Amino acid sequence: MDVAYLDLKKIHNKIQIELDEAYQQVMDRQWFIGGKADKDFEEAFASYCGASQCVGCGNGLDAIRLILLAYGIGQGDEVIVPANTFIATVLAITYVGATPIFVDADKDTYNIDVRQIEDKITVKTKAIIVVHLYGRAVDVTKVKIIADKYNLKVIEDAAQAHGAKLGGVRVGNLGDAAAFSFYPGKNLGALGDGGAVITNDKEIAERIRAYGNYGSYIKYNHVFQGCNSRLDEIQAAFLLIKLRYLDQWNKERRQIAEIYQEKIENKKVILPTLPQNMEEHVFHIYPILVADRIDFINYMKKKKITVNIHYPIPIMEQKAYEQYREQVDFYPVTKMICSQEVSLPLYPGMTKKQIDWVIQCINEF
Ligand SMILES: *Cc1c(COP(=O)(O)O)cnc(C)c1O
């Protein structure tokens, strides 16, 4: 039986008519940037997150970058960031000219090890970026206590965690500002690129909007050397439809993860540690650890199951960041995750038979 890693058709087929209508409405209006759909989606997504402000932008990387710019973070500043993340989190920091200060992952949550943050703070530190990796919220309450003590901003990279919660509060509403990506494969994905910033700070929201609009609050009046990073009407219109299904899709992801957690039994496979309250995890990724990863992936390929790796090479071992190469040994948990992690197929619309087949194959590995 074929099992794709992700099958977007399963998601989009069910809402085809609504997506077609949304497309038609934008076409009828012939207004493609900064119109009704953008406004409606921003309002709906802010409200979904429980926050007051949402600013659409071009993608998730830009969302992080625009937040850093709006806080005036740049050359000479340090930003604390998890070593175990997608490269975009770090690219945003170096784009603005700041220095990333890496913190290793926690061996249970795979998220930033909050206990190691304080030791990394210097007089140059301006912000802590937490990444809710794989759809699991970081314990931001603890991060905030540290941030308040040193007067630092807490920025959430929530690109993998639309709808996830911590103590009943949605991600996006836990720190000072949060970045979301609507890349098609995310839990809430556009039919192309897209991103957004969520915050409760109106002034910062307006500054971010201005930065992404050539540095202007008022047309042809430029106060910063900004850039062009905006959310298209057509994507906003699609996102507005898809947002209505997000909770249901996240629930389905959670149910699949629960079945994996309960039924996968193989000494060669380490399952993730899950949060006390499963309701808060949105399982963008279901990560397992396998020491013999290459063998395992080839075996699954023979069974026609596609798996993935998030992420195979630590950022410090990337050519793009070779100045950090010697540091990699200071991040043993990140190194371990990068060398053993395998992401199992998981998406709304996955059939019971497909789930059972994945489990059976893993148990027979
Ligand atoms: C996807 C992702 C991003 C970047 O989002 P884009 O929309 O692709 O730019 C940033 N951080 C994390 C953790 C991601 O998973």
PDBQT file of the ligand as one rigid body, heavy atoms in Angstrom, charges set to zero:
ROOT
HETATM    1  C1  LIG A 401       8.487  26.571   7.729  1.00  0.00    +0.000 C 
HETATM    2  C2  LIG A 401       9.245  27.187   8.820  1.00  0.00    +0.000 A 
HETATM    3  C3  LIG A 401       9.728  28.497   8.734  1.00  0.00    +0.000 A 
HETATM    4  C4  LIG A 401       9.739  29.308   7.478  1.00  0.00    +0.000 C 
HETATM    5  O1  LIG A 401       8.516  29.477   6.875  1.00  0.00    +0.000 OA
HETATM    6  P1  LIG A 401       8.461  29.870   5.309  1.00  0.00    +0.000 P 
HETATM    7  O2  LIG A 401       7.063  30.277   5.102  1.00  0.00    +0.000 OA
HETATM    8  O3  LIG A 401       8.848  28.649   4.544  1.00  0.00    +0.000 OA
HETATM    9  O4  LIG A 401       9.440  30.986   5.092  1.00  0.00    +0.000 OA
HETATM   10  C5  LIG A 401      10.321  29.046   9.853  1.00  0.00    +0.000 A 
HETATM   11  N1  LIG A 401      10.471  28.343  10.981  1.00  0.00    +0.000 NA
HETATM   12  C6  LIG A 401      10.050  27.071  11.095  1.00  0.00    +0.000 A 
HETATM   13  C7  LIG A 401      10.224  26.356  12.396  1.00  0.00    +0.000 C 
HETATM   14  C8  LIG A 401       9.437  26.434  10.018  1.00  0.00    +0.000 A 
HETATM   15  O5  LIG A 401       9.036  25.176  10.132  1.00  0.00    +0.000 OA
ENDROOT
TORSDOF 0
